[in-house]
Amino acid sequence: FSSAEPLRKFGLTARATETLLWLAQGKTNPDIATILGITESTVKKHVQEIFEKLGVGTRGAATVRALEVLSSSSQRVQ
């Protein structure tokens, strides 16, 4: 998935949306921090925001929600 745009439906900040995109691709907090050029502490804050907005408590559950949205939007494009 190359675009976080479909994930904006969750009402996250732009940076949290980008974080969710990378989280859904299995990246760790340090990986995401490096990719986005932010601190790991900031990534943790974004992950907490993601959990709250999506109503989930784990990275796995957030990933499932994100992949459902990303998969359905990529199918519409084809």
C-alpha positions as CSV (number, residue, x, y, z in Angstrom):
1,F,0.0,0.0,0.0
2,S,1.5,3.3,-1.1
3,S,-1.0,5.8,0.2
4,A,-2.4,6.4,3.7
5,E,-5.3,8.4,2.2
6,P,-8.0,5.7,2.7
7,L,-7.0,5.6,6.4
8,R,-8.1,9.2,6.9
9,K,-11.6,8.0,7.4
10,F,-10.6,7.1,11.0
11,G,-10.3,10.8,11.9
12,L,-6.6,10.6,12.8
13,T,-4.1,13.4,12.4
14,A,-2.1,13.2,9.2
15,R,1.0,11.9,11.1
16,A,-1.0,9.3,13.0
17,T,-2.5,8.2,9.7
18,E,1.0,7.7,8.2
19,T,2.0,5.9,11.4
20,L,-1.0,3.5,11.0
21,L,0.0,2.8,7.4
22,W,3.5,1.7,8.5
23,L,2.2,-0.1,11.5
24,A,-0.2,-2.1,9.2
25,Q,2.9,-3.1,7.2
26,G,4.5,-4.7,10.2
27,K,7.0,-1.9,11.0
28,T,8.2,-1.5,14.6
29,N,8.1,1.8,16.5
30,P,11.8,2.4,15.8
31,D,11.3,1.6,12.1
32,I,8.4,4.0,11.9
33,A,10.4,6.7,13.7
34,T,13.2,6.4,11.2
35,I,10.9,6.4,8.2
36,L,9.0,9.4,9.3
37,G,12.0,11.3,10.8
38,I,10.4,11.6,14.2
39,T,11.3,10.3,17.7
40,E,10.2,6.9,18.9
41,S,8.3,8.7,21.7
42,T,6.3,10.6,19.2
43,V,5.5,7.3,17.4
44,K,4.2,5.9,20.7
45,K,1.9,8.9,21.1
46,H,0.6,8.3,17.5
47,V,0.0,4.6,18.3
48,Q,-1.9,5.6,21.4
49,E,-4.1,7.9,19.3
50,I,-4.7,5.2,16.8
51,F,-5.8,2.7,19.5
52,E,-8.2,5.3,21.0
53,K,-9.7,6.4,17.6
54,L,-10.0,2.8,16.3
55,G,-11.3,1.4,19.6
56,V,-8.6,-1.3,19.8
57,G,-6.0,-2.3,22.3
58,T,-3.4,-4.0,20.2
59,R,-1.2,-3.4,17.1
60,G,-2.7,-6.5,15.6
61,A,-6.2,-5.3,16.0
62,A,-5.3,-1.9,14.5
63,T,-3.6,-3.6,11.6
64,V,-6.7,-5.7,10.9
65,R,-8.8,-2.5,10.8
66,A,-6.3,-0.7,8.6
67,L,-5.9,-3.6,6.2
68,E,-9.7,-3.9,5.8
69,V,-9.9,-0.3,4.7
70,L,-6.8,-0.4,2.5
71,S,-7.9,-3.6,0.8
72,S,-11.4,-2.4,0.1
73,S,-10.1,0.9,-1.4
74,S,-7.5,-0.8,-3.6
75,Q,-10.2,-3.2,-4.9
76,R,-12.3,-0.1,-5.9
77,V,-9.4,1.3,-7.9
78,Q,-8.9,-1.8,-10.0
